[in-house]
């Protein structure tokens, strides 16, 4: 069997631990120090693609749509977002860790067909929350794959995104009928309640990690109504 080769490490800000990128043949893996198992593997990406497809389902023919992707990962969500929008759209990907962007410009790039090279892609180095807090009705879709789901694993600050105030901030950052799509390792009934309390219309999708097989992941789809309840 081909052994794993370590390609690099990256520190998560605020003592969040260390990421390690490894390669075995054409397969790549990203692991988090102190956590058993992988965070990401280049062979397992179906649910990340479905996240983008569901989140951008109405944007294929919409001119000048703007999508915000939280989390670069291995580039699969970004790549699927670009495939789901028009030629005049813009997709902003926010990534907290500069090394992850560099990995995707280098050895990881081929995994998702180099989405960073698409002229519609805009990279923001920093917390995705920084692009949400001051905005009002800016985005057509917000896709979050920044952690293990509504309960932060890799970075405690991610918990704000899934809090009541965080969800209400995202609601205000979306245009009417805009969609918030969130990847999660599993279901979370209390998170569904928080989404509805933030005035979203919610649907939940269970998706295989790989097409037709593998573990089951959860995609939360939350749509901002055309008019919020407070404006009816």
Secondary structure in CASP SS format (residue, H / E / C, confidence):
PFRMAT SS
TARGET T0000
AUTHOR 0000-0000-0000
METHOD secondary structure of the structure
MODEL  1
X C 1.00
X C 1.00
X C 1.00
X C 1.00
X E 1.00
X E 1.00
X E 1.00
X E 1.00
X E 1.00
X E 1.00
X E 1.00
X E 1.00
X C 1.00
X C 1.00
X C 1.00
X C 1.00
X E 1.00
X E 1.00
X E 1.00
X E 1.00
X E 1.00
X E 1.00
X E 1.00
X E 1.00
X C 1.00
X C 1.00
X E 1.00
X E 1.00
X E 1.00
X E 1.00
X E 1.00
X E 1.00
X C 1.00
X C 1.00
X C 1.00
X C 1.00
X C 1.00
X C 1.00
X C 1.00
X E 1.00
X E 1.00
X C 1.00
X C 1.00
X E 1.00
X C 1.00
X H 1.00
X H 1.00
X H 1.00
X H 1.00
X H 1.00
X H 1.00
X H 1.00
X H 1.00
X H 1.00
X H 1.00
X C 1.00
X C 1.00
X C 1.00
X C 1.00
X C 1.00
X C 1.00
X C 1.00
X C 1.00
X C 1.00
X C 1.00
X E 1.00
X E 1.00
X E 1.00
X E 1.00
X E 1.00
X C 1.00
X C 1.00
X C 1.00
X C 1.00
X C 1.00
X H 1.00
X H 1.00
X H 1.00
X H 1.00
X H 1.00
X H 1.00
X H 1.00
X H 1.00
X H 1.00
X C 1.00
X C 1.00
X C 1.00
X C 1.00
X C 1.00
X E 1.00
X E 1.00
X E 1.00
X E 1.00
X E 1.00
X E 1.00
X C 1.00
X C 1.00
X H 1.00
X H 1.00
X H 1.00
X H 1.00
X H 1.00
X H 1.00
X H 1.00
X H 1.00
X C 1.00
X C 1.00
X C 1.00
X H 1.00
X H 1.00
X H 1.00
X H 1.00
X C 1.00
X C 1.00
X H 1.00
X H 1.00
X H 1.00
X C 1.00
X C 1.00
X C 1.00
X E 1.00
X E 1.00
X E 1.00
X E 1.00
X E 1.00
X C 1.00
X C 1.00
X H 1.00
X H 1.00
X H 1.00
X H 1.00
X C 1.00
X C 1.00
X C 1.00
X C 1.00
X C 1.00
X C 1.00
X C 1.00
X E 1.00
X E 1.00
X E 1.00
X E 1.00
X E 1.00
X E 1.00
X C 1.00
X C 1.00
X C 1.00
X C 1.00
X C 1.00
X C 1.00
X C 1.00
X C 1.00
X C 1.00
X C 1.00
X C 1.00
X H 1.00
X H 1.00
X H 1.00
X H 1.00
X H 1.00
X H 1.00
X H 1.00
X C 1.00
X H 1.00
X H 1.00
X H 1.00
X H 1.00
X H 1.00
X H 1.00
X H 1.00
X H 1.00
X H 1.00
X H 1.00
X E 1.00
X E 1.00
X E 1.00
X E 1.00
X E 1.00
X E 1.00
X E 1.00
X E 1.00
X E 1.00
X E 1.00
X E 1.00
X C 1.00
X C 1.00
X C 1.00
X C 1.00
X H 1.00
X H 1.00
X H 1.00
X H 1.00
X H 1.00
X H 1.00
X H 1.00
X H 1.00
X H 1.00
X C 1.00
X C 1.00
X E 1.00
X E 1.00
X E 1.00
X E 1.00
X E 1.00
X E 1.00
X E 1.00
X E 1.00
X E 1.00
X E 1.00
X E 1.00
X C 1.00
X C 1.00
X E 1.00
X E 1.00
X E 1.00
X E 1.00
X E 1.00
X E 1.00
X E 1.00
X E 1.00
X E 1.00
X E 1.00
X E 1.00
X E 1.00
X C 1.00
X C 1.00
X C 1.00
X C 1.00
X H 1.00
X H 1.00
X H 1.00
X C 1.00
END
